[in-house]
Amino acid sequence: MKTIYAIATLSGTIIGVGLFALPYAALKVGFWTLAGYFLILGTLVILIDLFFGELSLKTPDFKRLPGFAKIYLGNWGRNAAYVTTILGIFGALLAYLIVGGEFLTELLSPIFGGSSLFYTFLYFVIGAFLIFSGIKAIAKVEFWGLIAFVAILLVIFFKGMDFINIENLFIGNWRSGAENLFLPYGIVLFSIWGAALIPEAEETLGEKKNLLLKIIPIAILIPIIVYLFFTYLILGITGPQTTESALMGLKAVLGDGIVFLAILFGLLTTFTSYITLGLTLKKVFWYDLKITENLAWLITCLVPLVLYLAGIKSFIAVIGFVGTIMLGLDGILILLMYRKIKPKQILVYPLFLILLAGIVYQIIYFIK
């Protein structure tokens, strides 16, 4: 069960809010272009995660990315990793809070009434409690959340299969949507990135740490398969009516009942990722920055809430920034660290160039 929980922790956390932007990206560039992004970036992420897994096995336990960077790159690496890790996970937690709060509002407000702010706060309170509970409770939530998620996805498939139109998969393509050709980059990278959870999975494995490098490809391939199936399902059903958050476009085609189920599915995927990434950030503050456990928990939970209350509520903009820049910088740091233990590994260089090119593109796009 430790092995299953470790895979569920990785896969369940990877399957998160980025999922809901994928059908819209496929609408703009074409399903097969999106699949090409998964092929290229999926290979990149698996390699980087395997590299980080090797580093994790060679490094004392209870360290996260900044702790690794201090050992292998010195103070500058540690400081850079603190910035990318903290800002990156804060951004991800904010994205989960935005979308998760919306899903909980859509699910419960028709029954009990109440404002979106109330349900976002309820989402926050339950998540904060589970982040406080620790890895064992969260690993089990990830496991059962992943099981429930797959079950709901299959129900949506069987209910909506008669409405799937294969021609909808070819609405967009890279020629007609050349201006959107790079749209999926940050979304896909954000959707499948799991490096931050590698040390978490190692701890979950306990005495079976030697299995870490074997479970990493499995834990990443599961989300990729789910993502492509989800994109096929939503885009096939909703076609030109596909929305940026994917699920609301189902209402016009399948009705309220399926939308209710879809929103429940969305709530599960965002919530399990929210609590697991929250635990990871808490341990960065606790283990690496030597902040007391309770204060680390408080900072982890409150900052995304404060940002939300300050009015930052565009989840597409948040995941684009985090996926391309913050996670790209994390990947570059991991590659630089890996060179310290495997200086002759030539795969480091093309991976480095891909990540760097993505960061440069995002900065130029932002300036424009």
C-alpha positions as CSV (number, residue, x, y, z in Angstrom):
1,M,0.0,0.0,0.0
2,K,2.9,2.4,0.6
3,T,3.8,2.0,-3.1
4,I,0.2,2.6,-4.2
5,Y,0.0,5.6,-1.8
6,A,3.2,7.1,-3.2
7,I,1.9,6.8,-6.8
8,A,-1.4,8.2,-5.8
9,T,0.3,11.1,-4.0
10,L,2.2,12.0,-7.1
11,S,-0.5,11.3,-9.7
12,G,-3.3,12.8,-7.6
13,T,-1.4,16.0,-7.0
14,I,-0.3,16.3,-10.6
15,I,-3.9,15.9,-11.7
16,G,-5.0,19.4,-10.8
17,V,-6.4,22.7,-11.9
18,G,-4.4,22.7,-15.2
19,L,-6.7,20.0,-16.4
20,F,-9.5,22.4,-16.9
21,A,-7.6,24.7,-19.3
22,L,-6.6,21.8,-21.7
23,P,-9.8,21.4,-23.7
24,Y,-9.7,25.2,-24.5
25,A,-6.1,25.0,-25.5
26,A,-6.9,22.1,-27.8
27,L,-9.8,24.1,-29.3
28,K,-7.3,26.8,-30.2
29,V,-4.4,24.7,-31.6
30,G,-6.0,21.3,-32.3
31,F,-6.1,18.1,-30.3
32,W,-3.1,16.5,-32.0
33,T,-0.9,19.6,-31.5
34,L,-1.8,19.4,-27.8
35,A,-0.9,15.7,-27.8
36,G,2.5,16.6,-29.4
37,Y,3.1,19.0,-26.4
38,F,2.4,16.1,-24.0
39,L,4.8,13.9,-25.9
40,I,7.6,16.4,-25.8
41,L,7.0,18.0,-22.4
42,G,5.9,14.7,-20.8
43,T,9.3,13.2,-21.8
44,L,11.1,16.3,-20.4
45,V,9.2,16.2,-17.1
46,I,9.8,12.4,-16.6
47,L,13.5,12.9,-17.2
48,I,13.8,15.9,-14.9
49,D,11.7,14.1,-12.2
50,L,14.0,11.0,-12.5
51,F,17.0,13.2,-12.1
52,F,15.5,14.8,-9.0
53,G,14.6,11.3,-7.8
54,E,18.3,10.3,-8.0
55,L,19.2,13.5,-6.1
56,S,16.6,12.8,-3.5
57,L,17.9,9.3,-2.9
58,K,21.4,10.6,-2.4
59,T,20.5,13.4,-0.1
60,P,19.5,13.3,3.6
61,D,15.7,13.1,4.2
62,F,13.5,16.0,5.2
63,K,14.8,18.3,2.5
64,R,12.9,20.1,-0.2
65,L,14.2,21.9,-3.3
66,P,15.9,24.8,-1.5
67,G,17.6,22.3,0.8
68,F,18.9,20.3,-2.2
69,A,20.1,23.5,-3.9
70,K,22.1,24.5,-0.8
71,I,23.9,21.2,-0.8
72,Y,24.7,21.0,-4.6
73,L,24.8,24.7,-5.7
74,G,25.6,26.7,-2.6
75,N,23.8,29.8,-1.1
76,W,22.9,31.3,-4.5
77,G,21.1,28.1,-5.5
78,R,19.4,27.9,-2.2
79,N,18.1,31.5,-2.4
80,A,16.9,31.1,-6.0
81,A,15.1,27.9,-5.0
82,Y,13.4,29.5,-2.1
83,V,12.0,32.2,-4.5
84,T,10.9,29.8,-7.2
85,T,9.5,27.2,-4.8
86,I,7.6,29.6,-2.5
87,L,6.2,31.8,-5.3
88,G,5.4,28.8,-7.5
89,I,3.5,26.9,-4.8
90,F,1.8,30.0,-3.6
91,G,0.7,30.6,-7.1
92,A,-0.6,27.0,-7.5
93,L,-2.4,27.2,-4.2
94,L,-4.0,30.4,-5.3
95,A,-5.2,28.8,-8.5
96,Y,-6.7,25.9,-6.6
97,L,-8.4,28.2,-4.2
98,I,-9.9,30.3,-7.1
99,V,-11.2,27.4,-9.0
100,G,-12.0,25.1,-6.1
101,G,-14.0,27.9,-4.5
102,E,-16.0,28.4,-7.7
103,F,-16.7,24.6,-7.9
104,L,-17.8,24.4,-4.3
105,T,-20.1,27.4,-4.8
106,E,-21.7,25.9,-7.9
107,L,-22.1,22.6,-6.0
108,L,-23.6,23.9,-2.8
109,S,-25.0,27.4,-3.2
110,P,-28.1,26.1,-5.2
111,I,-28.9,23.9,-2.2
112,F,-27.9,26.0,0.8
113,G,-27.5,29.5,-0.6
114,G,-24.6,31.7,0.4
115,S,-22.0,33.7,-1.5
116,S,-18.9,32.5,-3.4
117,L,-16.7,34.1,-0.7
118,F,-18.3,31.9,1.9
119,Y,-17.7,28.7,0.0
120,T,-14.2,29.7,-1.0
121,F,-13.5,30.3,2.7
122,L,-15.1,26.9,3.5
123,Y,-12.8,25.3,0.9
124,F,-9.9,27.0,2.6
125,V,-10.8,25.9,6.1
126,I,-11.1,22.2,5.2
127,G,-7.9,22.3,3.2
128,A,-6.0,24.1,6.0
129,F,-7.2,21.4,8.5
130,L,-5.9,18.6,6.3
131,I,-2.6,20.4,5.6
132,F,-2.2,20.5,9.4
133,S,-2.9,16.8,9.7
134,G,0.2,15.5,7.9
135,I,1.3,13.2,5.1
136,K,-0.5,10.0,6.2
137,A,-3.9,11.6,6.2
138,I,-3.2,13.4,2.9
139,A,-1.8,10.3,1.2
140,K,-5.1,8.5,1.9
141,V,-7.1,11.5,0.7
142,E,-5.1,11.5,-2.6
143,F,-5.6,7.7,-3.0
144,W,-9.4,7.7,-2.5
145,G,-9.7,11.1,-4.3
146,L,-8.0,9.6,-7.4
147,I,-10.3,6.6,-7.3
148,A,-13.4,8.8,-7.0
149,F,-12.1,11.1,-9.8
150,V,-11.6,8.2,-12.2
151,A,-15.1,6.8,-11.4
152,I,-16.8,10.2,-12.0
153,L,-14.8,10.7,-15.3
154,L,-16.1,7.3,-16.5
155,V,-19.7,8.2,-15.6
156,I,-19.4,11.5,-17.6
157,F,-18.0,9.5,-20.5
158,F,-20.8,7.0,-20.6
159,K,-23.5,9.7,-20.2
160,G,-21.9,11.9,-22.8
161,M,-20.6,9.4,-25.4
162,D,-23.6,9.8,-27.6
163,F,-22.8,13.5,-27.9
164,I,-19.2,13.1,-28.8
165,N,-18.4,14.4,-32.3
166,I,-14.9,13.4,-33.5
167,E,-14.9,16.3,-35.9
168,N,-14.7,18.6,-32.9
169,L,-11.2,17.4,-32.3
170,F,-10.1,19.0,-35.6
171,I,-11.7,22.4,-35.2
172,G,-8.4,24.1,-34.2
173,N,-5.0,23.4,-35.8
174,W,-1.5,24.8,-35.6
175,R,-1.9,26.6,-39.0
176,S,-5.2,28.3,-38.4
177,G,-4.2,29.1,-34.8
178,A,-0.6,30.1,-35.4
179,E,-0.9,33.0,-32.9
180,N,-1.9,30.5,-30.3
181,L,0.7,27.9,-31.1
182,F,2.6,28.3,-27.8
183,L,-0.6,28.7,-25.7
184,P,-0.4,25.1,-24.4
185,Y,3.2,25.3,-23.3
186,G,2.7,26.8,-19.8
187,I,-0.6,25.0,-19.3
188,V,0.8,21.5,-20.2
189,L,4.0,22.1,-18.1
190,F,1.9,23.2,-15.1
191,S,-0.4,20.3,-15.6
192,I,2.2,17.5,-15.5
193,W,4.9,19.0,-13.2
194,G,5.5,16.8,-10.2
195,A,9.1,17.5,-9.1
196,A,8.0,19.3,-5.9
197,L,6.4,16.0,-4.7
198,I,9.3,13.7,-5.3
199,P,10.7,14.0,-1.7
200,E,7.1,13.6,-0.5
201,A,6.8,10.3,-2.4
202,E,10.2,9.2,-1.1
203,E,8.9,9.7,2.5
204,T,5.7,7.9,1.7
205,L,7.6,4.8,0.4
206,G,9.4,4.5,3.7
207,E,11.8,1.5,3.6
208,K,10.9,0.9,0.0
209,K,12.7,4.0,-1.3
210,N,14.5,1.9,-3.9
211,L,11.2,1.9,-5.8
212,L,11.1,5.7,-6.2
213,L,12.7,5.8,-9.7
214,K,10.3,3.0,-10.9
215,I,7.1,4.8,-9.8
216,I,8.0,8.2,-11.2
217,P,7.3,7.4,-14.9
218,I,4.1,5.6,-13.9
219,A,2.9,8.5,-11.7
220,I,3.4,11.0,-14.6
221,L,2.0,8.8,-17.4
222,I,-1.3,8.3,-15.5
223,P,-2.1,12.0,-15.5
224,I,-1.1,12.4,-19.2
225,I,-3.5,9.6,-20.2
226,V,-6.2,11.1,-18.0
227,Y,-5.6,14.6,-19.5
228,L,-5.8,13.4,-23.1
229,F,-9.0,11.4,-22.3
230,F,-10.5,14.4,-20.6
231,T,-9.6,16.7,-23.4
232,Y,-11.1,14.2,-26.0
233,L,-14.2,13.9,-23.9
234,I,-14.9,17.6,-23.3
235,L,-13.8,18.9,-26.7
236,G,-15.6,16.1,-28.4
237,I,-18.9,17.0,-26.6
238,T,-18.8,20.8,-26.5
239,G,-16.7,21.6,-29.6
240,P,-16.8,25.4,-30.3
241,Q,-18.7,25.9,-27.0
242,T,-15.7,24.8,-25.0
243,T,-15.0,27.3,-22.2
244,E,-11.7,28.3,-20.6
245,S,-12.6,26.3,-17.5
246,A,-14.0,23.3,-19.5
247,L,-16.9,22.2,-17.4
248,M,-19.5,25.0,-17.8
249,G,-19.7,24.3,-21.5
250,L,-21.2,20.9,-20.8
251,K,-24.3,22.5,-19.4
252,A,-25.7,23.5,-22.8
253,V,-25.2,19.9,-24.1
254,L,-25.7,17.5,-21.3
255,G,-27.9,19.4,-18.8
256,D,-27.6,20.2,-15.1
257,G,-27.3,16.6,-13.8
258,I,-24.0,15.9,-15.6
259,V,-22.7,19.4,-14.9
260,F,-23.3,18.7,-11.2
261,L,-21.3,15.5,-11.5
262,A,-18.6,17.3,-13.5
263,I,-18.2,20.0,-10.9
264,L,-18.0,17.4,-8.2
265,F,-15.2,15.8,-10.2
266,G,-13.5,19.2,-10.5
267,L,-13.8,19.9,-6.8
268,L,-12.0,16.5,-6.1
269,T,-9.1,17.1,-8.4
270,T,-8.4,20.6,-7.2
271,F,-8.9,19.8,-3.5
272,T,-6.5,16.9,-3.3
273,S,-3.8,18.9,-5.1
274,Y,-4.4,21.9,-2.9
275,I,-3.8,20.0,0.4
276,T,-0.8,18.1,-0.8
277,L,1.1,21.1,-2.3
278,G,0.1,23.0,0.9
279,L,1.9,20.3,2.9
280,T,4.9,20.5,0.7
281,L,5.2,24.3,1.1
282,K,4.7,24.0,4.9
283,K,7.6,21.6,5.0
284,V,9.8,24.0,3.0
285,F,9.2,26.7,5.7
286,W,9.5,24.1,8.5
287,Y,12.4,21.9,7.4
288,D,14.5,24.3,5.3
289,L,13.7,27.8,6.7
290,K,13.5,26.4,10.3
291,I,10.2,28.2,11.0
292,T,8.1,26.5,13.7
293,E,5.6,24.0,12.4
294,N,2.5,25.9,13.4
295,L,3.8,29.2,11.9
296,A,4.9,27.4,8.7
297,W,1.3,26.0,8.4
298,L,-0.2,29.5,9.1
299,I,1.9,31.2,6.4
300,T,1.3,28.5,3.9
301,C,-2.5,28.7,4.2
302,L,-3.0,32.4,4.7
303,V,-0.9,33.9,1.9
304,P,-3.0,32.4,-1.0
305,L,-6.2,33.5,0.9
306,V,-4.9,37.1,1.3
307,L,-4.0,37.2,-2.5
308,Y,-7.5,36.0,-3.3
309,L,-9.1,38.6,-1.1
310,A,-6.9,41.2,-2.7
311,G,-8.6,40.5,-6.0
312,I,-6.2,38.1,-7.9
313,K,-8.8,35.7,-9.3
314,S,-7.7,34.9,-12.9
315,F,-6.6,31.3,-12.7
316,I,-5.5,31.1,-16.4
317,A,-3.1,34.0,-15.8
318,V,-1.8,32.4,-12.6
319,I,-1.1,29.0,-14.0
320,G,0.5,30.4,-17.1
321,F,3.0,32.4,-15.0
322,V,3.7,29.6,-12.6
323,G,4.0,26.9,-15.3
324,T,6.3,28.7,-17.7
325,I,8.5,30.8,-15.4
326,M,8.5,29.4,-11.9
327,L,8.4,25.7,-12.8
328,G,10.8,26.4,-15.7
329,L,13.3,27.9,-13.2
330,D,12.8,25.0,-10.8
331,G,13.6,22.6,-13.7
332,I,16.8,24.5,-14.6
333,L,18.0,24.4,-10.9
334,I,17.3,20.6,-10.8
335,L,19.4,20.1,-14.0
336,L,22.2,22.2,-12.6
337,M,22.2,20.1,-9.5
338,Y,22.1,16.9,-11.4
339,R,25.3,17.9,-13.3
340,K,27.1,17.8,-9.9
341,I,26.5,14.1,-9.6
342,K,26.4,13.1,-13.3
343,P,28.6,15.7,-15.2
344,K,28.7,13.6,-18.3
345,Q,24.9,13.3,-18.7
346,I,24.3,15.1,-22.1
347,L,20.5,15.0,-21.8
348,V,20.8,17.9,-19.4
349,Y,21.6,20.4,-22.2
350,P,18.6,20.0,-24.5
351,L,16.3,20.0,-21.5
352,F,17.9,23.2,-20.2
353,L,17.4,24.9,-23.6
354,I,13.7,24.0,-23.8
355,L,13.0,25.4,-20.4
356,L,15.0,28.5,-21.0
357,A,13.3,29.1,-24.3
358,G,9.9,28.8,-22.6
359,I,10.9,31.4,-19.9
360,V,12.2,33.9,-22.5
361,Y,9.0,33.5,-24.6
362,Q,6.8,34.1,-21.6
363,I,8.7,37.2,-20.6
364,I,8.5,38.6,-24.2
365,Y,4.8,37.8,-24.4
366,F,4.2,39.5,-21.0
367,I,6.1,42.6,-22.2
368,K,4.0,42.8,-25.4
